[in-house]
């Protein structure tokens, strides 16, 4: 990822933070506080103008109940906003049965107009569902919360989605920015501060708010769940057996024996149904179990390796790092419940 150089600005960047009924209040308020906090908490030199002028915009002014029912004050109606430097759509709550396109035609039209007038369009987490309705992300890369990746791909098949990535910057002028799961809005805000106010200011803000870049990506946070919506009963039964017996010796050979299929047919149907070969599927199950043991126990890494089905701890360590992006010891340090929070 490259950060464009920061040109000297004679005025603050105008930031439009979009409020709408599906928006999540924590993301909206967090972005508002951090970007406004630069000036309020003295992160810029004395006498310097604030780098950002942040406004909460929406279809109408006044209190607007968000997804949780908590009202948030809309300061300016979009009809009164002719242009903006940065537009940010916060994360939204994806309700059952999924994202309903066409609910916010005025917002979508306004977002397209802001882009045409030079705005950088940004999404935090699932906010990209709304931005994607503009069609501006078609044929381009984006990221979204990994829990919503499948729903997003179904709704917007023309967008290349990368849920394992923290931040994706697309567009001819790097004007389409999306951030991944949940609090990766921290990375989005720090990126925007570095891009428009300079790296020194971004570092100071990170210190003041104790924000951290997710430099290892989001793969360590993702929980593996094998596909179960494929409609192949034989393979579904095999998946169920593997979920309970993945640590046995030669689980792939054993599950094939238990099936009613020839080995070649089984492997072909398994890969078609789940998107993974049987051995890759077993490896993902084993690594997922190892992650829980690293998070919740003091058991040594060598013993965890043996318990999940690997006699060679060195191979287990290599596989764990390749799968999660972290060594087992690093994963344990990051995700284990700290001592002060344990019963």
WOFEN-V85634 format. One record per backbone hydrogen bond with DSSP energy under -0.5 kcal/mol. CO is the residue of the C=O (numbers start at 1). NH is the residue of the N-H. If there is no record, write none. Layout:
# WOFEN-V85634
co-><CO CO>
nh-><NH NH>
This chain:
# WOFEN-V85634
co-><2 5 13 13 14 14 14 15 15 16 16 17 18 20 22 23 23 24 25 26 27 28 29 30 31 32 33 34 36 36 37 38 38 39 45 51 52 53 55 55 56 56 57 58 62 64 66 70 72 72 73 74 76 77 78 80 85 86 87 88 88 89 91 92 93 95 99 100 104 105 106 107 108 109 110 111 112 113 114 115 119 120 121 122 123 123 124 125 126 127 127 128 129 130 131 132 135 137 140 142 145 146 148 149 150 151 152 156 158 159 160 162 164 164 166 168 168 170 171 175 175 176 177 178 181 182 183 184 185 186 187 188 189 190 191 192 193 193 194 198 199 200 201 202 203 204 205 206 206 207 213 214 218 218 219 231 232 233 234 235 236 237 238 239 240 241 241 242 245 248 250 251 252 253 254 255 256 262 263 264 265 266 267 268 269 270 271 277 278 279 280 281 282 283 284 285 286 287 288 289 290 291 292 293 295 300 301 302 303 304 305 305 306 309 311 312 313 314 315 316 317 318 319 320 321 327 328 329 330 331 332 338 338 339>
nh-><4 7 15 53 16 85 86 17 55 18 88 57 90 23 93 25 67 28 29 30 31 32 33 34 35 36 37 38 39 40 41 43 44 42 48 13 54 15 17 57 75 76 19 78 74 72 69 66 64 74 75 62 58 80 81 82 120 16 122 18 90 124 24 94 95 98 101 103 108 109 110 111 112 113 114 115 116 117 119 118 121 87 177 89 125 179 127 128 129 130 131 132 133 133 134 135 138 140 160 162 148 149 152 153 154 155 156 159 139 161 142 165 218 219 180 170 178 176 174 121 177 170 123 168 184 185 186 188 189 190 191 192 193 194 195 196 197 198 198 202 203 204 205 206 207 208 209 210 211 210 215 217 221 222 222 233 236 237 238 239 240 241 242 243 244 244 245 246 248 251 254 255 256 257 258 259 259 266 267 268 269 270 271 272 273 274 275 281 282 283 284 285 286 287 288 289 290 291 292 293 294 295 296 297 337 304 305 306 307 308 309 310 309 311 313 316 317 318 319 320 321 322 323 324 325 331 332 333 334 335 336 341 342 342>
